[in-house]
Amino acid sequence: MFTLYGHWRSLAAMRVRIALALKGLAYTERSVDILGGAQFAPAYAAINPQPAVPALVVDDGPPLFQSMAILEWLEETQPDPPLLPADPRGRARVRGLCLIAAADSHPLLVPRVRARLASQFGADEAAIAEWSRYFMEAALAAAEGHIARDPVPGDWVHGDAPGMADIVLYSLRAGHEQRGGTLEAYPSLARIFARCAADPRFAAAHPRRQPGAPAA
């Protein structure tokens, strides 16, 4: 029923994997080698005209695209268990935390931006990694500030069950970890991320657990 087009390193595809697992939905994943340029191939353009992953094919309908739109679609069509709080203010808080990572930070880290930094500005791998860490840590600091200032009782970002903010912020942590980032400056997030890492639905979606991921 569900076919996910992703890639082991894609943080956006990671979000969709976690959401599908939390909803208890089986899926098949097809890898699109975004590091090798497979997202630009005509065969994939027929699925997603934007050369990016993820895309989610559901039955015979048009493919869904953009991870946050896919998460919202899953929430609307598969509401149990919920990924968003029941109250409007809580939903706004969770969506805001998601957007810190998915809208403000992640777009600056994707392959097309890294490639442009190298081709137009001559940035080497070390400079690009530092660029990525800078924007990831800005997002983590902002999320930490909100969560520490306005805590919601429970073990997760917003209550007693994992939700959309846990998914999106944990995907940011996965990218930060890939680049050698630590969590000393983010104690609230460190507590939540430890719970995510211990949950098999989150752990199985981690980039390092995907086919094609390097051993180290």
Residue pairs with C-beta under 8 A, 6 or more apart in sequence:
1 25
1 26
1 27
1 58
1 59
2 20
2 25
2 26
2 27
2 28
2 56
2 57
2 58
3 27
3 28
3 29
3 30
3 56
3 57
4 13
4 16
4 17
4 20
4 27
4 28
4 29
4 30
4 54
4 55
4 56
4 57
5 13
5 29
5 30
5 32
5 44
5 47
5 48
5 53
5 54
5 55
5 56
5 57
5 63
6 13
6 14
6 16
6 17
6 29
6 30
6 31
6 32
6 53
6 54
6 210
7 13
7 31
7 32
7 33
7 34
7 35
7 53
7 210
7 212
8 31
8 207
8 210
8 211
8 212
8 213
9 34
9 35
9 178
9 207
9 213
10 34
10 53
10 54
10 207
11 106
11 109
11 171
11 172
11 174
11 175
11 207
12 52
12 53
12 54
12 66
12 67
12 102
12 106
12 171
13 29
13 53
13 54
13 67
14 171
14 174
14 205
14 206
14 207
15 67
15 68
15 71
15 102
15 167
15 168
15 171
16 54
16 56
16 67
16 70
16 71
17 29
17 204
17 205
18 167
18 170
18 171
18 201
18 202
18 205
19 70
19 71
19 74
19 83
19 164
19 167
20 26
20 27
20 74
21 201
21 202
21 204
21 205
22 81
22 83
22 162
22 167
22 201
23 74
23 78
23 80
23 81
23 83
25 74
25 78
27 56
31 211
31 212
32 38
32 39
32 44
32 53
33 39
33 212
34 52
34 53
34 111
35 111
38 44
39 48
39 51
39 52
39 53
40 51
44 51
45 51
47 55
47 57
47 63
48 55
48 63
48 65
50 65
51 112
52 65
52 110
54 65
54 67
54 70
55 63
55 64
55 65
56 63
56 64
56 65
56 70
57 63
57 64
58 64
64 70
64 73
67 102
68 98
68 99
68 102
68 103
68 168
71 83
71 164
71 167
71 168
74 83
75 82
75 83
75 84
75 164
81 161
82 161
82 163
83 163
83 164
83 167
84 90
84 91
84 94
84 95
84 163
84 164
85 91
85 93
85 94
85 158
85 159
85 163
90 152
90 158
93 146
93 150
93 152
93 158
93 165
94 157
94 158
94 163
94 164
94 165
95 164
96 146
97 143
97 146
97 147
97 157
97 165
97 168
97 169
98 164
98 165
98 168
98 169
100 139
100 142
100 143
100 146
101 139
101 143
101 168
101 169
101 171
101 172
102 168
104 135
104 138
104 139
104 142
105 135
105 136
105 138
105 139
105 172
106 172
106 175
107 113
108 131
108 132
108 135
109 132
109 135
109 136
109 175
114 128
114 132
117 123
117 127
117 128
117 131
118 124
118 128
123 131
129 179
129 180
132 175
132 179
133 176
133 179
133 180
133 181
136 172
136 175
136 176
136 179
136 181
137 176
137 181
137 185
139 172
140 169
140 172
140 173
140 176
140 181
140 183
140 185
140 186
140 189
141 185
141 186
143 169
143 186
143 189
144 185
144 186
144 187
144 188
144 189
147 157
147 188
147 189
147 192
148 187
148 188
151 188
152 158
152 159
153 159
153 160
154 160
154 161
155 192
155 195
156 162
156 163
156 166
156 192
156 195
157 163
157 165
157 166
157 169
157 192
158 165
162 196
162 199
162 201
162 202
166 192
166 196
166 202
167 202
169 189
169 192
169 193
170 192
170 193
170 196
170 202
173 183
173 189
173 193
173 196
174 206
174 207
178 207
183 189
183 190
183 193
184 190
196 202
196 203
197 203
197 206
203 209
207 213
